[in-house]
Structure formats: C-alpha cells, structure tokens
C-alpha cells in the first residue's frame, strides 16, 4: 500500500529500520506519539514536545536555516518537512543524500486524518494511526454538535506585533478557529499572513485573540492593546493548540470549546 504526501508523491511502507529527521515541531510530536521515538534521530530546536522524549534527539538547527552538514551526519532514511515551516530550496538540497523526503501541508483540521495515515503507514504504525483517527473523529463530532446554536463571531487573530500580522482564511489556523465558530479577519487577503491596520480591523472584530506564538503575547500586551483601543475586547490564546496539527489537534478542538465558553461567561475586559 502507498500513501501520498502534500506534493502527491507516493510513499511505500518502509521495510527496514528507519532513521527519521523531522523539521516540523508538530510532526516531531506526532512521530513520537505514534511510538517512533526510538527511530527519530534528528529534530529542530523548535521541536520541544513532548519535552522528555525530545531531549535525547539531536538538533539540526531551526525550521529555517537548519544545518545540512549536521543533518547529513545523522544519515537519515527519511526527512519530514512542511511547505509553510521550511524553505523549499533548503529541503530540495536534501534530495542529494536523503532517500525519502516526505512533504506535509495540512490546511484544515480534517487534513490531520490523512497526516496520521501517511506517517503511520510509512513507518508501520497503522494501528496507532487508526486510533488517532478515531480519537480525532470523536473530538470533531463533539465540536460540531457543540457548535449547533452557538453564534459565530468575527475574530482578529494576531501572531505578531509591530507590524501587526494576522492570518488569512486559507490557513490551518483560520480553519481551526472556524471549526469553533470563530471567523478570522481580514475576510480577503492575497497573502497568508497579512499585515493589518490594527485600530480599524480590531474594531470590526467581536474579539481580538493574541496568540502565544510565534510572537509571545502576554497579559501586558493585552492590557496595552485595551488601553490603546478602548471598547475593543481582547484575550490571550494558546497558539500551539491552534496552529499545531498532528496529535495536538486532539487537544486543540476541546480547548477551543472551553475557551469560547469561558469568554462567553467572562466580563468584557
């Protein structure tokens, strides 16, 4: 049986003992959760979950600008990359010595199902992947049922400050939020992570969400925003639970349900 990656490239189940390098934090977590920690030989410095498991795994640098020489020395059979996380030219350079490059690009929550099957299938973890698929379907059904009767809201999801950057609706983040009834602003964007005019767009939103990553927004930033934009409502949000696909989506969906309930029951401050 074969499984296709985001580029449409087919991948067979690997018959030997793999040596995997993951260049994507959420994929590193998925690989480990599939029971493959023992064959994960390399990761980026941003691959920090699960914390205990990743400590023994060699770092190759960042998701962008990783060390090709360090990666080569690990002699991987497989490198797993992502279209958004990694630079195309850097990944292409690996083709000279990496037998199997797996390129991922989940764009919506339900894309996690194919991701589980791809990684689980290639590395002989079909049963574990099936368990993840079943768990995802349960959380998806619970979210869909919960959303019935819950009003949709417009949100400005900020990932950076000065310049203020948000997310377009064709991103995984935006579609994850949409699953919980939050529709992101701006409605239209020619780029996936657009710069926004904060005062005008924030006033269009029912709530401004300040993500914990990639910019580490904290309570002091929320307070500053409220002082600068009276009448605007703002809240902090765990960016990992919204932007990380893979097994993190199993926690992200119930987290978004809880957060919406908490915000609905809290004063508008």
LONURO-171154 format. One record per residue (C-alpha): residue number from 1; residue in one letter; x, y, z. Coordinates in Angstrom, 1 decimal, m for minus. Layout:
% residues N
@n=NUM	res=A	u=X	v=Y	w=Z
...
//
This chain:
% residues 269
@n=1	res=X	u=0.0	v=0.0	w=0.0
@n=2	res=X	u=1.1	v=3.6	w=m0.7
@n=3	res=X	u=0.4	v=6.9	w=0.9
@n=4	res=X	u=0.8	v=10.3	w=m0.9
@n=5	res=X	u=2.3	v=13.4	w=0.7
@n=6	res=X	u=1.4	v=17.0	w=0.1
@n=7	res=X	u=3.2	v=17.0	w=m3.3
@n=8	res=X	u=1.3	v=14.0	w=m4.5
@n=9	res=X	u=4.5	v=11.8	w=m4.2
@n=10	res=X	u=3.7	v=8.2	w=m3.2
@n=11	res=X	u=5.5	v=6.6	w=m0.3
@n=12	res=X	u=5.6	v=2.9	w=0.4
@n=13	res=X	u=5.8	v=1.3	w=3.8
@n=14	res=X	u=9.5	v=1.3	w=4.7
@n=15	res=X	u=10.7	v=m2.2	w=5.1
@n=16	res=X	u=13.8	v=m1.6	w=7.2
@n=17	res=X	u=14.6	v=0.3	w=10.3
@n=18	res=X	u=14.1	v=4.0	w=9.6
@n=19	res=X	u=16.2	v=6.9	w=10.7
@n=20	res=X	u=13.8	v=9.9	w=10.8
@n=21	res=X	u=14.6	v=13.6	w=10.9
@n=22	res=X	u=11.7	v=15.9	w=11.5
@n=23	res=X	u=11.9	v=19.5	w=10.5
@n=24	res=X	u=8.5	v=20.4	w=11.8
@n=25	res=X	u=7.6	v=20.7	w=15.6
@n=26	res=X	u=4.1	v=19.3	w=15.3
@n=27	res=X	u=5.3	v=16.4	w=13.2
@n=28	res=X	u=8.0	v=15.6	w=15.7
@n=29	res=X	u=5.3	v=15.3	w=18.4
@n=30	res=X	u=3.2	v=13.1	w=16.1
@n=31	res=X	u=6.1	v=10.8	w=15.3
@n=32	res=X	u=6.8	v=10.3	w=19.0
@n=33	res=X	u=3.1	v=9.8	w=19.8
@n=34	res=X	u=3.0	v=7.1	w=17.1
@n=35	res=X	u=5.6	v=5.2	w=19.1
@n=36	res=X	u=8.6	v=6.1	w=16.9
@n=37	res=X	u=10.8	v=8.0	w=19.3
@n=38	res=X	u=13.4	v=5.3	w=19.0
@n=39	res=X	u=14.0	v=5.9	w=15.3
@n=40	res=X	u=13.7	v=9.7	w=15.4
@n=41	res=X	u=17.4	v=10.8	w=15.1
@n=42	res=X	u=17.0	v=14.5	w=14.4
@n=43	res=X	u=14.8	v=17.5	w=15.1
@n=44	res=X	u=14.8	v=21.3	w=15.0
@n=45	res=X	u=15.4	v=23.4	w=18.1
@n=46	res=X	u=11.7	v=24.4	w=17.9
@n=47	res=X	u=10.6	v=20.7	w=18.3
@n=48	res=X	u=10.1	v=20.9	w=22.1
@n=49	res=X	u=7.2	v=18.5	w=22.7
@n=50	res=X	u=7.0	v=16.0	w=24.3
@n=51	res=X	u=9.7	v=17.5	w=26.4
@n=52	res=X	u=11.1	v=14.4	w=28.0
@n=53	res=X	u=11.3	v=12.5	w=24.7
@n=54	res=X	u=13.0	v=15.1	w=22.6
@n=55	res=X	u=15.8	v=15.8	w=25.0
@n=56	res=X	u=17.9	v=12.9	w=23.7
@n=57	res=X	u=17.2	v=13.7	w=20.0
@n=58	res=X	u=19.9	v=15.7	w=18.1
@n=59	res=X	u=19.1	v=19.2	w=17.0
@n=60	res=X	u=19.9	v=20.2	w=13.4
@n=61	res=X	u=19.1	v=23.9	w=13.8
@n=62	res=X	u=15.9	v=25.8	w=13.1
@n=63	res=X	u=13.0	v=25.1	w=10.9
@n=64	res=X	u=14.6	v=27.6	w=8.5
@n=65	res=X	u=18.3	v=27.7	w=8.2
@n=66	res=X	u=19.0	v=24.2	w=9.5
@n=67	res=X	u=22.5	v=22.7	w=9.2
@n=68	res=X	u=22.7	v=20.5	w=6.2
@n=69	res=X	u=26.0	v=19.1	w=7.3
@n=70	res=X	u=24.6	v=18.2	w=10.7
@n=71	res=X	u=21.6	v=16.6	w=9.1
@n=72	res=X	u=23.8	v=14.7	w=6.7
@n=73	res=X	u=25.9	v=13.3	w=9.5
@n=74	res=X	u=22.7	v=11.7	w=11.0
@n=75	res=X	u=22.4	v=9.6	w=7.9
@n=76	res=X	u=18.5	v=9.8	w=7.8
@n=77	res=X	u=16.5	v=7.5	w=5.7
@n=78	res=X	u=13.6	v=9.9	w=5.9
@n=79	res=X	u=13.2	v=13.7	w=6.4
@n=80	res=X	u=9.8	v=15.1	w=7.1
@n=81	res=X	u=9.2	v=18.7	w=6.1
@n=82	res=X	u=6.4	v=21.2	w=5.7
@n=83	res=X	u=5.6	v=23.7	w=3.0
@n=84	res=X	u=4.9	v=26.5	w=5.4
@n=85	res=X	u=7.6	v=25.7	w=8.1
@n=86	res=X	u=10.6	v=25.0	w=5.9
@n=87	res=X	u=12.2	v=26.8	w=2.9
@n=88	res=X	u=11.8	v=25.0	w=m0.3
@n=89	res=X	u=15.3	v=25.5	w=m1.5
@n=90	res=X	u=16.8	v=24.1	w=1.7
@n=91	res=X	u=14.5	v=21.0	w=1.6
@n=92	res=X	u=15.3	v=20.5	w=m2.1
@n=93	res=X	u=19.1	v=20.4	w=m1.2
@n=94	res=X	u=18.5	v=17.3	w=0.9
@n=95	res=X	u=17.5	v=15.2	w=m2.1
@n=96	res=X	u=21.1	v=14.6	w=m2.9
@n=97	res=X	u=21.6	v=12.4	w=0.1
@n=98	res=X	u=18.2	v=11.7	w=1.8
@n=99	res=X	u=16.5	v=8.6	w=0.2
@n=100	res=X	u=13.0	v=9.7	w=1.2
@n=101	res=X	u=11.6	v=13.2	w=1.6
@n=102	res=X	u=8.1	v=13.5	w=3.0
@n=103	res=X	u=6.5	v=16.9	w=2.5
@n=104	res=X	u=3.4	v=17.8	w=4.5
@n=105	res=X	u=0.9	v=20.7	w=4.3
@n=106	res=X	u=m2.3	v=20.3	w=6.4
@n=107	res=X	u=m4.6	v=23.2	w=5.6
@n=108	res=X	u=m7.7	v=22.2	w=7.6
@n=109	res=X	u=m8.4	v=20.2	w=10.8
@n=110	res=X	u=m9.6	v=17.2	w=8.9
@n=111	res=X	u=m6.4	v=17.0	w=7.0
@n=112	res=X	u=m5.0	v=15.5	w=10.2
@n=113	res=X	u=m6.6	v=12.2	w=9.2
@n=114	res=X	u=m4.5	v=11.8	w=6.1
@n=115	res=X	u=m1.5	v=13.0	w=8.0
@n=116	res=X	u=m1.9	v=10.3	w=10.7
@n=117	res=X	u=m2.4	v=7.7	w=8.0
@n=118	res=X	u=0.7	v=8.9	w=6.0
@n=119	res=X	u=3.2	v=8.9	w=8.8
@n=120	res=X	u=1.7	v=5.9	w=10.5
@n=121	res=X	u=1.6	v=3.9	w=7.2
@n=122	res=X	u=5.1	v=4.7	w=6.0
@n=123	res=X	u=6.6	v=3.6	w=9.4
@n=124	res=X	u=4.4	v=0.6	w=10.2
@n=125	res=X	u=2.2	v=2.3	w=12.8
@n=126	res=X	u=m1.2	v=1.8	w=11.0
@n=127	res=X	u=m2.9	v=0.6	w=14.2
@n=128	res=X	u=m1.8	v=3.6	w=16.2
@n=129	res=X	u=m2.7	v=5.9	w=13.3
@n=130	res=X	u=m6.2	v=4.4	w=13.2
@n=131	res=X	u=m6.5	v=5.1	w=16.9
@n=132	res=X	u=m5.6	v=8.7	w=16.3
@n=133	res=X	u=m8.1	v=9.0	w=13.5
@n=134	res=X	u=m10.9	v=7.6	w=15.7
@n=135	res=X	u=m10.0	v=10.0	w=18.5
@n=136	res=X	u=m10.0	v=12.9	w=16.1
@n=137	res=X	u=m13.4	v=11.9	w=14.8
@n=138	res=X	u=m14.8	v=11.9	w=18.3
@n=139	res=X	u=m13.5	v=15.4	w=19.0
@n=140	res=X	u=m14.7	v=16.6	w=15.6
@n=141	res=X	u=m18.2	v=15.2	w=16.3
@n=142	res=X	u=m18.2	v=16.8	w=19.7
@n=143	res=X	u=m17.2	v=20.1	w=18.4
@n=144	res=X	u=m19.7	v=20.0	w=15.6
@n=145	res=X	u=m22.5	v=19.1	w=18.0
@n=146	res=X	u=m21.5	v=21.8	w=20.5
@n=147	res=X	u=m21.4	v=24.5	w=17.8
@n=148	res=X	u=m25.1	v=24.0	w=17.0
@n=149	res=X	u=m26.8	v=27.1	w=18.3
@n=150	res=X	u=m23.5	v=28.8	w=19.2
@n=151	res=X	u=m23.3	v=32.2	w=17.4
@n=152	res=X	u=m20.4	v=32.7	w=15.0
@n=153	res=X	u=m18.1	v=35.6	w=15.9
@n=154	res=X	u=m15.5	v=37.6	w=13.9
@n=155	res=X	u=m12.1	v=37.5	w=15.4
@n=156	res=X	u=m8.7	v=39.1	w=14.7
@n=157	res=X	u=m6.1	v=36.5	w=15.5
@n=158	res=X	u=m2.7	v=38.3	w=15.9
@n=159	res=X	u=0.6	v=36.4	w=15.5
@n=160	res=X	u=3.0	v=39.3	w=15.6
@n=161	res=X	u=3.2	v=42.9	w=16.7
@n=162	res=X	u=4.8	v=46.0	w=15.0
@n=163	res=X	u=4.0	v=45.1	w=12.3
@n=164	res=X	u=0.7	v=43.6	w=13.4
@n=165	res=X	u=0.2	v=40.3	w=11.5
@n=166	res=X	u=m2.9	v=38.1	w=11.3
@n=167	res=X	u=m3.9	v=35.0	w=9.4
@n=168	res=X	u=m5.7	v=34.6	w=6.1
@n=169	res=X	u=m8.7	v=32.3	w=5.8
@n=170	res=X	u=m6.8	v=29.7	w=3.8
@n=171	res=X	u=m4.5	v=28.8	w=6.7
@n=172	res=X	u=m4.8	v=25.9	w=9.1
@n=173	res=X	u=m5.1	v=28.4	w=12.0
@n=174	res=X	u=m8.1	v=30.1	w=10.5
@n=175	res=X	u=m9.8	v=26.9	w=9.7
@n=176	res=X	u=m9.2	v=25.5	w=13.1
@n=177	res=X	u=m10.8	v=28.6	w=14.6
@n=178	res=X	u=m13.6	v=28.4	w=12.2
@n=179	res=X	u=m14.4	v=24.9	w=13.5
@n=180	res=X	u=m15.1	v=26.6	w=16.8
@n=181	res=X	u=m17.3	v=29.3	w=15.2
@n=182	res=X	u=m14.7	v=32.0	w=15.0
@n=183	res=X	u=m14.3	v=33.6	w=11.6
@n=184	res=X	u=m11.0	v=35.4	w=11.1
@n=185	res=X	u=m10.4	v=38.9	w=9.8
@n=186	res=X	u=m9.5	v=40.1	w=7.3
@n=187	res=X	u=m12.1	v=38.3	w=5.1
@n=188	res=X	u=m10.0	v=38.5	w=2.0
@n=189	res=X	u=m6.2	v=38.6	w=1.8
@n=190	res=X	u=m3.7	v=38.0	w=m1.1
@n=191	res=X	u=m1.1	v=36.8	w=1.4
@n=192	res=X	u=m1.4	v=34.1	w=4.0
@n=193	res=X	u=m0.2	v=36.1	w=7.0
@n=194	res=X	u=m1.2	v=39.7	w=6.2
@n=195	res=X	u=m0.2	v=42.9	w=7.9
@n=196	res=X	u=m3.3	v=44.6	w=9.3
@n=197	res=X	u=m4.2	v=48.1	w=10.4
@n=198	res=X	u=m4.8	v=47.3	w=14.0
@n=199	res=X	u=m7.3	v=50.0	w=15.0
@n=200	res=X	u=m9.6	v=49.6	w=12.1
@n=201	res=X	u=m9.6	v=45.8	w=11.9
@n=202	res=X	u=m9.8	v=45.3	w=15.7
@n=203	res=X	u=m13.0	v=47.4	w=15.8
@n=204	res=X	u=m14.6	v=45.1	w=13.2
@n=205	res=X	u=m13.9	v=42.1	w=15.4
@n=206	res=X	u=m16.0	v=40.7	w=18.2
@n=207	res=X	u=m12.8	v=39.8	w=19.9
@n=208	res=X	u=m9.0	v=40.2	w=19.3
@n=209	res=X	u=m7.1	v=37.0	w=20.1
@n=210	res=X	u=m3.4	v=37.4	w=21.0
@n=211	res=X	u=m1.5	v=34.2	w=20.2
@n=212	res=X	u=1.3	v=32.8	w=22.4
@n=213	res=X	u=3.3	v=32.1	w=19.2
@n=214	res=X	u=5.2	v=32.9	w=17.1
@n=215	res=X	u=5.2	v=36.3	w=19.0
@n=216	res=X	u=4.9	v=35.5	w=22.7
@n=217	res=X	u=1.9	v=37.7	w=23.6
@n=218	res=X	u=1.4	v=38.1	w=27.3
@n=219	res=X	u=m1.1	v=39.8	w=29.6
@n=220	res=X	u=0.9	v=43.0	w=29.5
@n=221	res=X	u=0.4	v=43.2	w=25.7
@n=222	res=X	u=m3.4	v=42.6	w=26.1
@n=223	res=X	u=m3.6	v=45.4	w=28.7
@n=224	res=X	u=m1.6	v=47.7	w=26.3
@n=225	res=X	u=m4.0	v=46.9	w=23.5
@n=226	res=X	u=m7.1	v=47.6	w=25.6
@n=227	res=X	u=m5.6	v=50.9	w=26.8
@n=228	res=X	u=m4.8	v=52.0	w=23.2
@n=229	res=X	u=m8.2	v=50.8	w=21.8
@n=230	res=X	u=m11.0	v=51.5	w=24.3
@n=231	res=X	u=m14.1	v=49.4	w=23.6
@n=232	res=X	u=m12.1	v=46.5	w=22.0
@n=233	res=X	u=m12.3	v=43.1	w=23.6
@n=234	res=X	u=m9.1	v=41.0	w=23.7
@n=235	res=X	u=m8.0	v=37.7	w=25.1
@n=236	res=X	u=m4.9	v=35.5	w=25.1
@n=237	res=X	u=m4.9	v=32.2	w=23.3
@n=238	res=X	u=m2.6	v=29.2	w=23.3
@n=239	res=X	u=m1.1	v=29.3	w=19.8
@n=240	res=X	u=0.3	v=25.8	w=19.9
@n=241	res=X	u=m3.2	v=24.4	w=20.4
@n=242	res=X	u=m4.5	v=26.3	w=17.4
@n=243	res=X	u=m1.6	v=26.1	w=14.9
@n=244	res=X	u=0.0	v=22.7	w=15.7
@n=245	res=X	u=m1.6	v=19.9	w=13.6
@n=246	res=X	u=m0.9	v=16.3	w=14.3
@n=247	res=X	u=m1.8	v=14.9	w=17.7
@n=248	res=X	u=m2.1	v=18.4	w=19.1
@n=249	res=X	u=m5.4	v=18.8	w=17.2
@n=250	res=X	u=m6.9	v=16.3	w=19.6
@n=251	res=X	u=m6.3	v=18.7	w=22.4
@n=252	res=X	u=m6.9	v=21.9	w=20.3
@n=253	res=X	u=m10.5	v=21.2	w=19.5
@n=254	res=X	u=m11.7	v=20.7	w=23.1
@n=255	res=X	u=m9.5	v=23.7	w=24.1
@n=256	res=X	u=m11.3	v=26.0	w=21.7
@n=257	res=X	u=m14.7	v=24.8	w=23.0
@n=258	res=X	u=m13.6	v=25.5	w=26.6
@n=259	res=X	u=m12.1	v=28.9	w=25.7
@n=260	res=X	u=m15.3	v=30.1	w=23.9
@n=261	res=X	u=m17.4	v=29.1	w=26.9
@n=262	res=X	u=m15.0	v=30.9	w=29.3
@n=263	res=X	u=m15.0	v=34.0	w=27.2
@n=264	res=X	u=m18.8	v=33.9	w=26.9
@n=265	res=X	u=m19.1	v=33.8	w=30.7
@n=266	res=X	u=m16.4	v=36.4	w=31.5
@n=267	res=X	u=m16.7	v=40.2	w=31.6
@n=268	res=X	u=m15.7	v=42.1	w=28.5
@n=269	res=X	u=m12.4	v=43.5	w=29.8
//
